[in-house]
């Protein structure tokens, strides 16, 4: 009788243990991929900094002014148009 209880307990713990192992493997792969991606981006930014251009050098696109119709004249956003239907 003691042996049956032990086998039942082992069988009950097998599935959660397997899921925990698979989860650990998956999370480890995700974290390693993130680490690799960060290293690659750091290398790209380092190369851009050496060239003197790109986001790493602080270059930004010039801001385009908002069209006149998008403001109410005082700099606030214009209200949406009203349907006449």
MODELLER restraints for C-alpha pairs under 7 A, 6 or more apart:
rsr = mdl.restraints
at = mdl.atoms
rsr.add(forms.Gaussian(group=physical.xy_distance, feature=features.Distance(at['CA:45:A'], at['CA:56:A']), mean=5.48, stdev=0.5))
rsr.add(forms.Gaussian(group=physical.xy_distance, feature=features.Distance(at['CA:48:A'], at['CA:54:A']), mean=5.86, stdev=0.5))
rsr.add(forms.Gaussian(group=physical.xy_distance, feature=features.Distance(at['CA:48:A'], at['CA:56:A']), mean=6.30, stdev=0.5))
rsr.add(forms.Gaussian(group=physical.xy_distance, feature=features.Distance(at['CA:49:A'], at['CA:56:A']), mean=5.60, stdev=0.5))
rsr.add(forms.Gaussian(group=physical.xy_distance, feature=features.Distance(at['CA:49:A'], at['CA:57:A']), mean=5.45, stdev=0.5))
rsr.add(forms.Gaussian(group=physical.xy_distance, feature=features.Distance(at['CA:53:A'], at['CA:59:A']), mean=6.72, stdev=0.5))
rsr.add(forms.Gaussian(group=physical.xy_distance, feature=features.Distance(at['CA:70:A'], at['CA:77:A']), mean=5.82, stdev=0.5))
rsr.add(forms.Gaussian(group=physical.xy_distance, feature=features.Distance(at['CA:70:A'], at['CA:78:A']), mean=5.47, stdev=0.5))
rsr.add(forms.Gaussian(group=physical.xy_distance, feature=features.Distance(at['CA:71:A'], at['CA:77:A']), mean=4.47, stdev=0.5))
rsr.add(forms.Gaussian(group=physical.xy_distance, feature=features.Distance(at['CA:71:A'], at['CA:78:A']), mean=4.60, stdev=0.5))
rsr.add(forms.Gaussian(group=physical.xy_distance, feature=features.Distance(at['CA:72:A'], at['CA:78:A']), mean=4.80, stdev=0.5))
